[in-house]
């Protein structure tokens, strides 16, 4: 059975919308998803770099994130034909461990927690495919990288791109 | 550069001594490491199965574990010749995430946290070697499994065995 590793943030969970909403509210800003085309929020407001990162480091930030549309249904379907693992670079934000785990147990309860990976460098993952929004996670990955669209990766052209979970289904179950 | 993945519990950290000491104290028992030859504590006292596991689930249990002798020095040396990752099956005990992370940052501060992996099924690890005390973690692992001696694995004969960190040095740096 082939194995698919799936990133968490901005692929099945949506930290970006919450991050942006909290940032706009706290700093009286009005930045939209559209303003983030090709860049990170820290690049749009470099003078607030630390403040922007601090929002993500709040222990419950990741606990109540929205689910990316159709990810549950499609992953449930994929699990019948592939081994599915969820791999998140949680080592960058150790305060997020518990929230991320609880979020996964709540929304992806059909997956076994033995298939969750909190890592840093994703080149350690042994899988046939990695669905991720960060092209840097494909460096050193031995399988095929599949880029999940996000505002800041819109200009990246080196990988197969999927714009939503229906396109993921298309790719794997066509 | 070849890559070595190293298990945490009973390979670089010593939960067993603390677990046994706490158990003996709380339940007025006198079980020794010697009594655990070829078996787990839960097999020696099956009537206290849940109580034994509950000790491990206490959130700070893993925070102050002793370091397995010579592991720091040898891993520091190995890092000069190999890529070293620490891979622990933390998904079995989600309450341990923070303590395990802090313990690693304290005692193995020379390793980058990008090289820490909290996982379940270790067949997801892509590495040339895995040093582990649980033979089941070698199932599906594509590299070479190296069994680190522990009382309950004393009768296992299917893998290269190392009895201590000097023997690990011997194996990798001879």
Interface residues (C-beta under 8 A of the other chain):
Chain A: X3 X5 X85 X87 X90 X91 X94 X97 X98 X101 X112 X113 X114 X115 X116 X117 X118 X119 X120 X121 X123 X124 X125 X126 X127 X142
Chain B: X3 X5 X85 X87 X90 X91 X94 X97 X98 X101 X112 X113 X114 X115 X116 X117 X118 X119 X120 X121 X123 X124 X125 X126 X127 X142
